[in-house]
Amino acid sequence: MRKNIVIVNFLSVTTFISCILIGNKLGVSSRDIIADYPPINIKGQISGLTSNIGIILWISTSIICLFSLYIKNKTSIRELLIAGAFGSGVFAILDKLDLHQYLQNYSYSFIFISTFYFIFLLRKQITKIDKKFLIISLIFLSSSVLIDILETGFITTTTNLKVIEELLKFIGITNWMFFWLKVSKQNLLNN
């Protein structure tokens, strides 16, 4: 299990850093590569790359949970998979539309309340699953949100801080996806 955690996080960090290095080699700044909205210009082909990969991971996670439910609907972790599909889909929409920048108080309140609600209501189903990746993902995603909140009024945003924030989010998303892959696998393998 520990080996899987190291592999998932190594691949996450390697992919993120590779995107930045390739973009820098092509003359695109790190800030543009991690940006949420790619501007329409020559740099537009690689700008927002890591953000778009993260959105693809959110969407893929939602689809994986839905597929697992479609194949095997009568299961003891059905509600957990529904929550995973719904939550991942909502996170994809929030991330793609960048709503947390425009409606920060509302979107972060929604994320925190729904996450605690999800954990509290589904705690019995969550305990049936190896939850290491869920815990790791929540730690990294929460750290990213914390930096984002601090940037809005308490500390000055720098390129390095923005890269760290986006890296934390990216690692959180990959761990989130791996957790839901494990849940879906358990759903499909259990009779």
TORPA-4810 file (N, C-alpha, C, O; in nm, 3 decimals):
<nodes>
NODE_1_0.082_-0.119_0.000_0.000_0.000_0.000_0.086_0.125_0.000_0.060_0.219_-0.075_M
NODE_2_0.189_0.127_0.083_0.276_0.244_0.090_0.345_0.268_-0.044_0.367_0.382_-0.084_R
NODE_3_0.378_0.159_-0.113_0.440_0.168_-0.245_0.344_0.237_-0.343_0.387_0.321_-0.423_K
NODE_4_0.215_0.203_-0.338_0.116_0.267_-0.425_0.105_0.416_-0.398_0.093_0.495_-0.492_N
NODE_5_0.109_0.454_-0.272_0.101_0.595_-0.236_0.220_0.670_-0.295_0.203_0.778_-0.352_I
NODE_6_0.338_0.614_-0.281_0.458_0.678_-0.335_0.449_0.688_-0.488_0.484_0.791_-0.545_V
NODE_7_0.405_0.582_-0.554_0.395_0.581_-0.700_0.296_0.685_-0.750_0.327_0.762_-0.841_I
NODE_8_0.177_0.689_-0.690_0.074_0.785_-0.732_0.124_0.928_-0.715_0.107_1.011_-0.805_V
NODE_9_0.184_0.958_-0.602_0.231_1.094_-0.577_0.353_1.129_-0.662_0.366_1.243_-0.706_N
NODE_10_0.441_1.033_-0.685_0.555_1.057_-0.773_0.507_1.089_-0.915_0.556_1.183_-0.977_F
NODE_11_0.413_1.010_-0.966_0.360_1.037_-1.100_0.290_1.171_-1.108_0.300_1.242_-1.208_L
NODE_12_0.218_1.207_-1.002_0.148_1.335_-0.998_0.248_1.451_-1.005_0.233_1.541_-1.088_S
NODE_13_0.348_1.448_-0.919_0.448_1.555_-0.916_0.528_1.559_-1.047_0.555_1.666_-1.100_V
NODE_14_0.565_1.441_-1.098_0.641_1.434_-1.222_0.562_1.492_-1.340_0.618_1.567_-1.420_T
NODE_15_0.434_1.459_-1.350_0.350_1.513_-1.458_0.340_1.664_-1.447_0.356_1.735_-1.546_T
NODE_16_0.315_1.712_-1.327_0.301_1.857_-1.304_0.430_1.930_-1.341_0.426_2.029_-1.415_F
NODE_17_0.542_1.882_-1.290_0.671_1.947_-1.317_0.706_1.938_-1.465_0.759_2.033_-1.522_I
NODE_18_0.677_1.824_-1.528_0.704_1.808_-1.671_0.627_1.910_-1.753_0.681_1.968_-1.847_S
NODE_19_0.502_1.933_-1.719_0.422_2.034_-1.790_0.487_2.171_-1.780_0.496_2.244_-1.878_C
NODE_20_0.533_2.206_-1.661_0.596_2.337_-1.641_0.728_2.345_-1.717_0.755_2.445_-1.783_I
NODE_21_0.810_2.241_-1.709_0.939_2.243_-1.778_0.923_2.249_-1.930_0.995_2.323_-1.997_L
NODE_22_0.830_2.171_-1.983_0.805_2.174_-2.129_0.757_2.312_-2.170_0.803_2.367_-2.270_I
NODE_23_0.664_2.368_-2.095_0.614_2.502_-2.126_0.723_2.607_-2.119_0.732_2.693_-2.205_G
NODE_24_0.806_2.599_-2.013_0.916_2.694_-2.000_1.014_2.682_-2.118_1.065_2.782_-2.168_N
NODE_25_1.038_2.560_-2.159_1.127_2.537_-2.274_1.069_2.599_-2.401_1.143_2.643_-2.489_K
NODE_26_0.935_2.601_-2.410_0.868_2.661_-2.525_0.847_2.812_-2.509_0.787_2.877_-2.595_L
NODE_27_0.898_2.867_-2.398_0.891_3.011_-2.378_0.766_3.059_-2.306_0.736_3.179_-2.309_G
NODE_28_0.693_2.969_-2.241_0.571_3.006_-2.169_0.604_3.010_-2.020_0.669_2.918_-1.969_V
NODE_29_0.562_3.114_-1.951_0.594_3.128_-1.809_0.518_3.023_-1.726_0.412_2.974_-1.766_S
NODE_30_0.575_2.991_-1.611_0.513_2.893_-1.521_0.373_2.939_-1.481_0.281_2.857_-1.473_S
NODE_31_0.357_3.068_-1.457_0.227_3.122_-1.416_0.122_3.100_-1.525_0.007_3.067_-1.495_R
NODE_32_0.161_3.117_-1.653_0.066_3.094_-1.762_0.030_2.946_-1.775_-0.083_2.912_-1.810_D
NODE_33_0.125_2.859_-1.748_0.100_2.715_-1.762_0.000_2.667_-1.658_-0.083_2.580_-1.688_I
NODE_34_0.006_2.721_-1.538_-0.086_2.676_-1.434_-0.213_2.758_-1.428_-0.301_2.731_-1.345_I
NODE_35_-0.225_2.858_-1.515_-0.343_2.946_-1.515_-0.470_2.866_-1.544_-0.467_2.763_-1.611_A
NODE_36_-0.581_2.916_-1.492_-0.709_2.850_-1.515_-0.766_2.878_-1.652_-0.828_2.791_-1.712_D
NODE_37_-0.746_2.997_-1.703_-0.800_3.033_-1.834_-0.688_3.061_-1.931_-0.613_3.157_-1.912_Y
NODE_38_-0.676_2.980_-2.036_-0.571_3.009_-2.134_-0.609_3.129_-2.219_-0.719_3.134_-2.274_P
NODE_39_-0.520_3.225_-2.231_-0.548_3.339_-2.319_-0.544_3.295_-2.465_-0.480_3.195_-2.498_P
NODE_40_-0.610_3.369_-2.550_-0.612_3.334_-2.692_-0.494_3.403_-2.758_-0.502_3.521_-2.795_I
NODE_41_-0.386_3.331_-2.773_-0.266_3.378_-2.840_-0.177_3.256_-2.866_-0.221_3.143_-2.849_N
NODE_42_-0.055_3.279_-2.907_0.036_3.170_-2.938_0.057_3.080_-2.817_0.063_2.958_-2.831_I
NODE_43_0.068_3.140_-2.698_0.089_3.062_-2.577_-0.035_2.982_-2.538_-0.027_2.892_-2.454_K
NODE_44_-0.148_3.013_-2.600_-0.275_2.951_-2.563_-0.278_2.800_-2.575_-0.362_2.735_-2.512_G
NODE_45_-0.189_2.743_-2.654_-0.189_2.599_-2.671_-0.141_2.525_-2.546_-0.182_2.412_-2.522_Q
NODE_46_-0.056_2.589_-2.467_-0.003_2.522_-2.348_-0.046_2.591_-2.219_-0.034_2.533_-2.111_I
NODE_47_-0.095_2.712_-2.228_-0.141_2.783_-2.108_-0.259_2.709_-2.047_-0.350_2.665_-2.118_S
NODE_48_-0.258_2.698_-1.917_-0.366_2.629_-1.847_-0.357_2.478_-1.854_-0.452_2.408_-1.820_G
NODE_49_-0.243_2.425_-1.899_-0.229_2.281_-1.920_-0.254_2.200_-1.793_-0.332_2.105_-1.795_L
NODE_50_-0.187_2.237_-1.684_-0.204_2.157_-1.562_-0.346_2.168_-1.508_-0.400_2.071_-1.455_T
NODE_51_-0.406_2.285_-1.521_-0.543_2.303_-1.477_-0.638_2.215_-1.558_-0.728_2.151_-1.503_S
NODE_52_-0.616_2.211_-1.689_-0.701_2.128_-1.775_-0.681_1.980_-1.749_-0.778_1.903_-1.755_N
NODE_53_-0.559_1.938_-1.720_-0.536_1.797_-1.684_-0.611_1.766_-1.555_-0.673_1.660_-1.543_I
NODE_54_-0.606_1.857_-1.458_-0.680_1.837_-1.333_-0.829_1.823_-1.357_-0.894_1.738_-1.296_G
NODE_55_-0.883_1.905_-1.446_-1.026_1.897_-1.479_-1.058_1.763_-1.544_-1.162_1.703_-1.516_I
NODE_56_-0.970_1.718_-1.631_-0.989_1.586_-1.694_-0.988_1.476_-1.589_-1.064_1.380_-1.598_I
NODE_57_-0.901_1.489_-1.489_-0.896_1.389_-1.380_-1.026_1.391_-1.299_-1.077_1.284_-1.263_L
NODE_58_-1.080_1.511_-1.269_-1.208_1.520_-1.197_-1.317_1.448_-1.278_-1.392_1.366_-1.225_W
NODE_59_-1.325_1.481_-1.407_-1.429_1.423_-1.494_-1.411_1.272_-1.505_-1.509_1.197_-1.498_I
NODE_60_-1.287_1.227_-1.521_-1.259_1.083_-1.532_-1.302_1.010_-1.406_-1.357_0.900_-1.412_S
NODE_61_-1.277_1.072_-1.292_-1.317_1.011_-1.164_-1.468_0.995_-1.157_-1.519_0.890_-1.116_T
NODE_62_-1.540_1.097_-1.197_-1.686_1.091_-1.199_-1.734_0.978_-1.291_-1.823_0.902_-1.255_S
NODE_63_-1.675_0.969_-1.408_-1.714_0.865_-1.504_-1.681_0.726_-1.451_-1.760_0.633_-1.470_I
NODE_64_-1.567_0.710_-1.386_-1.529_0.580_-1.330_-1.631_0.536_-1.226_-1.673_0.420_-1.225_I
NODE_65_-1.671_0.627_-1.138_-1.771_0.593_-1.035_-1.905_0.556_-1.100_-1.969_0.459_-1.058_C
NODE_66_-1.947_0.632_-1.200_-2.073_0.602_-1.268_-2.066_0.469_-1.342_-2.163_0.392_-1.341_L
NODE_67_-1.954_0.441_-1.405_-1.936_0.314_-1.476_-1.943_0.197_-1.378_-2.008_0.096_-1.406_F
NODE_68_-1.877_0.210_-1.265_-1.880_0.106_-1.163_-2.023_0.082_-1.114_-2.063_-0.032_-1.092_S
NODE_69_-2.099_0.189_-1.096_-2.239_0.176_-1.055_-2.324_0.111_-1.165_-2.412_0.031_-1.136_L
NODE_70_-2.296_0.146_-1.289_-2.371_0.090_-1.401_-2.349_-0.061_-1.412_-2.443_-0.137_-1.435_Y
NODE_71_-2.225_-0.104_-1.394_-2.193_-0.246_-1.404_-2.251_-0.323_-1.286_-2.304_-0.433_-1.303_I
NODE_72_-2.240_-0.267_-1.169_-2.286_-0.336_-1.047_-2.356_-0.237_-0.956_-2.293_-0.170_-0.874_K
NODE_73_-2.489_-0.227_-0.972_-2.568_-0.127_-0.903_-2.607_-0.169_-0.762_-2.615_-0.084_-0.673_N
NODE_74_-2.632_-0.295_-0.739_-2.673_-0.344_-0.607_-2.549_-0.374_-0.525_-2.491_-0.483_-0.535_K
NODE_75_-2.508_-0.278_-0.445_-2.385_-0.291_-0.370_-2.396_-0.219_-0.237_-2.478_-0.128_-0.221_T
NODE_76_-2.315_-0.261_-0.142_-2.318_-0.199_-0.009_-2.253_-0.060_-0.009_-2.270_0.016_0.086_S
NODE_77_-2.179_-0.028_-0.113_-2.114_0.104_-0.120_-2.174_0.189_-0.232_-2.107_0.277_-0.287_I
NODE_78_-2.298_0.162_-0.266_-2.367_0.234_-0.374_-2.371_0.385_-0.349_-2.336_0.463_-0.437_R
NODE_79_-2.413_0.425_-0.229_-2.422_0.567_-0.197_-2.286_0.635_-0.201_-2.275_0.751_-0.240_E
NODE_80_-2.183_0.562_-0.162_-2.048_0.616_-0.166_-2.007_0.645_-0.310_-1.948_0.749_-0.338_L
NODE_81_-2.036_0.553_-0.401_-2.003_0.574_-0.542_-2.085_0.688_-0.604_-2.034_0.764_-0.686_L
NODE_82_-2.210_0.700_-0.563_-2.293_0.812_-0.612_-2.232_0.944_-0.564_-2.222_1.039_-0.641_I
NODE_83_-2.193_0.948_-0.437_-2.130_1.070_-0.382_-1.999_1.100_-0.456_-1.970_1.216_-0.484_A
NODE_84_-1.922_0.997_-0.486_-1.796_1.017_-0.559_-1.820_1.071_-0.699_-1.749_1.161_-0.744_G
NODE_85_-1.919_1.016_-0.767_-1.950_1.063_-0.903_-2.001_1.207_-0.900_-1.956_1.290_-0.978_A
NODE_86_-2.093_1.234_-0.810_-2.150_1.369_-0.799_-2.044_1.470_-0.756_-2.029_1.576_-0.817_F
NODE_87_-1.970_1.436_-0.650_-1.869_1.528_-0.598_-1.761_1.559_-0.701_-1.723_1.675_-0.718_G
NODE_88_-1.713_1.457_-0.769_-1.609_1.478_-0.870_-1.662_1.563_-0.985_-1.590_1.649_-1.037_S
NODE_89_-1.786_1.540_-1.024_-1.846_1.620_-1.130_-1.860_1.766_-1.090_-1.832_1.856_-1.169_G
NODE_90_-1.904_1.789_-0.967_-1.919_1.926_-0.917_-1.782_1.994_-0.910_-1.768_2.111_-0.947_V
NODE_91_-1.680_1.921_-0.861_-1.546_1.978_-0.854_-1.493_2.012_-0.993_-1.424_2.112_-1.010_F
NODE_92_-1.524_1.929_-1.092_-1.482_1.957_-1.230_-1.546_2.087_-1.278_-1.479_2.170_-1.340_A
NODE_93_-1.674_2.104_-1.250_-1.745_2.225_-1.293_-1.689_2.348_-1.221_-1.662_2.450_-1.284_I
NODE_94_-1.671_2.339_-1.089_-1.617_2.451_-1.012_-1.478_2.489_-1.063_-1.446_2.607_-1.075_L
NODE_95_-1.397_2.387_-1.093_-1.261_2.411_-1.139_-1.260_2.470_-1.280_-1.187_2.565_-1.307_D
NODE_96_-1.340_2.414_-1.369_-1.342_2.461_-1.507_-1.395_2.605_-1.518_-1.339_2.687_-1.591_K
NODE_97_-1.501_2.634_-1.446_-1.560_2.767_-1.451_-1.488_2.866_-1.359_-1.518_2.985_-1.359_L
NODE_98_-1.393_2.814_-1.281_-1.314_2.897_-1.190_-1.404_2.974_-1.093_-1.374_3.088_-1.058_D
NODE_99_-1.514_2.910_-1.051_-1.611_2.977_-0.964_-1.552_3.015_-0.829_-1.597_3.112_-0.766_L
NODE_100_-1.453_2.940_-0.784_-1.395_2.973_-0.654_-1.325_3.108_-0.655_-1.299_3.164_-0.548_H
NODE_101_-1.293_3.161_-0.772_-1.232_3.294_-0.779_-1.338_3.404_-0.773_-1.313_3.512_-0.719_Q
NODE_102_-1.456_3.376_-0.827_-1.560_3.479_-0.835_-1.659_3.472_-0.720_-1.712_3.574_-0.675_Y
NODE_103_-1.683_3.354_-0.673_-1.778_3.333_-0.563_-1.708_3.258_-0.451_-1.758_3.157_-0.401_L
NODE_104_-1.592_3.308_-0.411_-1.506_3.234_-0.320_-1.577_3.192_-0.191_-1.569_3.076_-0.151_Q
NODE_105_-1.644_3.285_-0.126_-1.710_3.250_0.002_-1.813_3.140_-0.017_-1.821_3.047_0.063_N
NODE_106_-1.893_3.151_-0.123_-1.998_3.052_-0.147_-1.941_2.917_-0.191_-1.982_2.813_-0.140_Y
NODE_107_-1.848_2.920_-0.285_-1.797_2.793_-0.337_-1.716_2.718_-0.232_-1.729_2.596_-0.220_S
NODE_108_-1.632_2.788_-0.155_-1.555_2.719_-0.051_-1.646_2.673_0.062_-1.623_2.566_0.119_Y
NODE_109_-1.748_2.750_0.095_-1.845_2.706_0.197_-1.915_2.579_0.149_-1.931_2.484_0.226_S
NODE_110_-1.957_2.578_0.024_-2.023_2.461_-0.033_-1.929_2.340_-0.029_-1.972_2.230_0.009_F
NODE_111_-1.803_2.358_-0.068_-1.707_2.248_-0.070_-1.686_2.193_0.071_-1.690_2.071_0.090_I
NODE_112_-1.664_2.280_0.169_-1.640_2.232_0.305_-1.762_2.165_0.366_-1.751_2.059_0.426_F
NODE_113_-1.879_2.226_0.349_-2.001_2.167_0.405_-2.031_2.032_0.340_-2.063_1.936_0.409_I
NODE_114_-2.021_2.026_0.208_-2.052_1.900_0.139_-1.949_1.792_0.171_-1.984_1.674_0.179_S
NODE_115_-1.824_1.830_0.190_-1.721_1.731_0.225_-1.747_1.674_0.364_-1.742_1.552_0.383_T
NODE_116_-1.774_1.760_0.461_-1.802_1.711_0.596_-1.932_1.630_0.599_-1.941_1.529_0.669_F
NODE_117_-2.030_1.673_0.524_-2.157_1.601_0.512_-2.132_1.462_0.453_-2.183_1.362_0.503_Y
NODE_118_-2.052_1.458_0.347_-2.016_1.333_0.280_-1.945_1.238_0.377_-1.980_1.120_0.385_F
NODE_119_-1.849_1.289_0.449_-1.772_1.205_0.543_-1.861_1.158_0.658_-1.855_1.041_0.697_I
NODE_120_-1.942_1.247_0.712_-2.028_1.212_0.825_-2.134_1.110_0.785_-2.150_1.008_0.852_F
NODE_121_-2.207_1.136_0.677_-2.315_1.047_0.637_-2.268_0.912_0.587_-2.334_0.810_0.610_L
NODE_122_-2.156_0.911_0.521_-2.108_0.788_0.459_-1.991_0.725_0.535_-1.918_0.643_0.479_L
NODE_123_-1.973_0.761_0.661_-1.858_0.714_0.737_-1.854_0.562_0.749_-1.746_0.503_0.751_R
NODE_124_-1.970_0.496_0.757_-1.972_0.349_0.767_-1.923_0.285_0.638_-1.851_0.186_0.641_K
NODE_125_-1.963_0.343_0.526_-1.918_0.290_0.398_-1.770_0.323_0.374_-1.697_0.243_0.316_Q
NODE_126_-1.728_0.440_0.419_-1.588_0.480_0.402_-1.496_0.388_0.482_-1.386_0.357_0.438_I
NODE_127_-1.541_0.345_0.600_-1.457_0.258_0.683_-1.436_0.120_0.619_-1.343_0.049_0.658_T
NODE_128_-1.520_0.082_0.523_-1.503_-0.045_0.453_-1.392_-0.039_0.348_-1.349_-0.141_0.296_K
NODE_129_-1.348_0.082_0.318_-1.249_0.105_0.212_-1.118_0.149_0.277_-1.118_0.211_0.383_I
NODE_130_-1.007_0.116_0.212_-0.878_0.168_0.256_-0.878_0.318_0.224_-0.876_0.357_0.107_D
NODE_131_-0.881_0.399_0.326_-0.904_0.543_0.308_-0.778_0.629_0.307_-0.787_0.751_0.317_K
NODE_132_-0.661_0.567_0.296_-0.537_0.645_0.298_-0.536_0.750_0.187_-0.497_0.865_0.210_K
NODE_133_-0.577_0.711_0.066_-0.573_0.805_-0.045_-0.677_0.916_-0.028_-0.654_1.029_-0.072_F
NODE_134_-0.789_0.886_0.034_-0.889_0.989_0.061_-0.832_1.092_0.158_-0.845_1.212_0.137_L
NODE_135_-0.770_1.045_0.263_-0.711_1.135_0.363_-0.602_1.220_0.301_-0.596_1.341_0.323_I
NODE_136_-0.514_1.157_0.222_-0.406_1.232_0.156_-0.465_1.337_0.062_-0.419_1.451_0.059_I
NODE_137_-0.566_1.298_-0.015_-0.625_1.394_-0.109_-0.688_1.511_-0.035_-0.673_1.626_-0.078_S
NODE_138_-0.758_1.485_0.074_-0.821_1.593_0.150_-0.717_1.687_0.212_-0.739_1.807_0.221_L
NODE_139_-0.604_1.631_0.254_-0.497_1.715_0.310_-0.441_1.808_0.202_-0.425_1.928_0.225_I
NODE_140_-0.410_1.753_0.085_-0.352_1.835_-0.022_-0.453_1.935_-0.077_-0.418_2.051_-0.100_F
NODE_141_-0.577_1.892_-0.099_-0.678_1.985_-0.151_-0.707_2.096_-0.050_-0.723_2.212_-0.089_L
NODE_142_-0.714_2.061_0.078_-0.737_2.163_0.182_-0.621_2.261_0.189_-0.642_2.381_0.208_S
NODE_143_-0.499_2.211_0.174_-0.382_2.300_0.175_-0.386_2.397_0.058_-0.352_2.514_0.074_S
NODE_144_-0.428_2.349_-0.057_-0.441_2.435_-0.175_-0.547_2.544_-0.151_-0.525_2.661_-0.183_S
NODE_145_-0.659_2.504_-0.094_-0.766_2.600_-0.064_-0.718_2.702_0.039_-0.747_2.821_0.028_V
NODE_146_-0.647_2.655_0.139_-0.596_2.745_0.243_-0.503_2.851_0.182_-0.515_2.969_0.215_L
NODE_147_-0.413_2.809_0.095_-0.324_2.906_0.030_-0.405_3.003_-0.054_-0.377_3.123_-0.054_I
NODE_148_-0.506_2.953_-0.125_-0.590_3.039_-0.208_-0.663_3.143_-0.123_-0.673_3.259_-0.161_D
NODE_149_-0.714_3.101_-0.009_-0.784_3.193_0.082_-0.686_3.297_0.136_-0.719_3.416_0.143_I
NODE_150_-0.566_3.253_0.174_-0.467_3.347_0.227_-0.423_3.447_0.121_-0.392_3.562_0.153_L
NODE_151_-0.421_3.406_-0.005_-0.381_3.495_-0.114_-0.481_3.608_-0.137_-0.445_3.712_-0.192_E
NODE_152_-0.605_3.588_-0.096_-0.707_3.690_-0.124_-0.704_3.807_-0.027_-0.776_3.904_-0.047_T
NODE_153_-0.623_3.800_0.076_-0.624_3.915_0.165_-0.512_3.919_0.266_-0.489_4.023_0.329_G
NODE_154_-0.443_3.810_0.284_-0.344_3.806_0.391_-0.200_3.806_0.342_-0.112_3.862_0.408_F
NODE_155_-0.175_3.744_0.229_-0.037_3.737_0.178_-0.036_3.776_0.031_-0.137_3.766_-0.038_I
NODE_156_0.078_3.819_-0.015_0.093_3.861_-0.154_0.114_3.739_-0.243_0.194_3.651_-0.213_T
NODE_157_0.040_3.736_-0.353_0.052_3.625_-0.447_0.179_3.642_-0.529_0.205_3.748_-0.586_T
NODE_158_0.258_3.536_-0.534_0.377_3.532_-0.619_0.364_3.412_-0.712_0.281_3.324_-0.689_T
NODE_159_0.444_3.409_-0.815_0.442_3.295_-0.908_0.475_3.166_-0.834_0.411_3.064_-0.856_T
NODE_160_0.576_3.171_-0.747_0.614_3.049_-0.675_0.502_3.000_-0.584_0.476_2.880_-0.575_N
NODE_161_0.435_3.092_-0.517_0.324_3.053_-0.430_0.209_2.995_-0.511_0.146_2.898_-0.470_L
NODE_162_0.182_3.053_-0.627_0.075_3.003_-0.715_0.110_2.864_-0.766_0.023_2.777_-0.775_K
NODE_163_0.238_2.841_-0.800_0.282_2.708_-0.845_0.264_2.606_-0.733_0.217_2.495_-0.757_V
NODE_164_0.300_2.644_-0.611_0.284_2.553_-0.497_0.136_2.522_-0.474_0.099_2.407_-0.452_I
NODE_165_0.052_2.626_-0.480_-0.093_2.605_-0.463_-0.147_2.507_-0.567_-0.221_2.415_-0.533_E
NODE_166_-0.111_2.528_-0.692_-0.160_2.441_-0.799_-0.101_2.300_-0.789_-0.169_2.203_-0.822_E
NODE_167_0.023_2.289_-0.745_0.084_2.157_-0.726_0.010_2.079_-0.617_-0.019_1.961_-0.633_L
NODE_168_-0.020_2.146_-0.507_-0.095_2.082_-0.398_-0.232_2.034_-0.448_-0.276_1.923_-0.416_L
NODE_169_-0.298_2.118_-0.527_-0.429_2.080_-0.583_-0.414_1.961_-0.677_-0.496_1.869_-0.674_K
NODE_170_-0.311_1.963_-0.760_-0.289_1.855_-0.856_-0.262_1.722_-0.785_-0.318_1.619_-0.824_F
NODE_171_-0.179_1.725_-0.683_-0.152_1.603_-0.604_-0.280_1.557_-0.536_-0.308_1.437_-0.532_I
NODE_172_-0.358_1.650_-0.484_-0.485_1.616_-0.420_-0.582_1.550_-0.517_-0.648_1.452_-0.483_G
NODE_173_-0.589_1.603_-0.639_-0.680_1.545_-0.740_-0.636_1.404_-0.778_-0.720_1.316_-0.791_I
NODE_174_-0.505_1.382_-0.795_-0.460_1.247_-0.834_-0.486_1.146_-0.722_-0.522_1.032_-0.750_T
NODE_175_-0.468_1.187_-0.598_-0.499_1.097_-0.486_-0.649_1.073_-0.476_-0.692_0.961_-0.445_N
NODE_176_-0.729_1.175_-0.501_-0.874_1.163_-0.503_-0.916_1.059_-0.607_-0.997_0.970_-0.580_W
NODE_177_-0.859_1.073_-0.726_-0.892_0.979_-0.833_-0.851_0.836_-0.795_-0.926_0.742_-0.819_M
NODE_178_-0.733_0.821_-0.737_-0.687_0.687_-0.701_-0.777_0.627_-0.593_-0.804_0.507_-0.597_F
NODE_179_-0.823_0.708_-0.498_-0.916_0.657_-0.397_-1.043_0.603_-0.464_-1.088_0.493_-0.431_F
NODE_180_-1.099_0.679_-0.557_-1.223_0.636_-0.623_-1.199_0.519_-0.716_-1.291_0.439_-0.739_W
NODE_181_-1.080_0.506_-0.770_-1.047_0.385_-0.847_-1.051_0.263_-0.756_-1.102_0.157_-0.794_L
NODE_182_-0.996_0.278_-0.636_-0.997_0.167_-0.540_-1.140_0.132_-0.496_-1.175_0.015_-0.484_K
NODE_183_-1.222_0.234_-0.473_-1.361_0.210_-0.436_-1.434_0.137_-0.548_-1.507_0.041_-0.524_V
NODE_184_-1.414_0.183_-0.672_-1.480_0.121_-0.787_-1.431_-0.022_-0.806_-1.510_-0.111_-0.835_S
NODE_185_-1.302_-0.044_-0.789_-1.248_-0.180_-0.801_-1.309_-0.271_-0.696_-1.349_-0.383_-0.726_K
NODE_186_-1.317_-0.222_-0.573_-1.378_-0.302_-0.466_-1.524_-0.333_-0.500_-1.571_-0.445_-0.477_Q
NODE_187_-1.595_-0.236_-0.552_-1.734_-0.256_-0.590_-1.747_-0.366_-0.696_-1.835_-0.451_-0.687_N
NODE_188_-1.661_-0.362_-0.793_-1.671_-0.458_-0.906_-1.623_-0.597_-0.866_-1.672_-0.696_-0.921_L
NODE_189_-1.529_-0.609_-0.772_-1.476_-0.739_-0.735_-1.557_-0.810_-0.627_-1.553_-0.932_-0.617_L
NODE_190_-1.630_-0.734_-0.546_-1.709_-0.796_-0.439_-1.839_-0.853_-0.495_-1.903_-0.793_-0.582_N
NODE_191_-1.876_-0.968_-0.443_-2.002_-1.032_-0.488_-2.119_-0.985_-0.407_-2.232_-1.028_-0.431_N
</nodes>
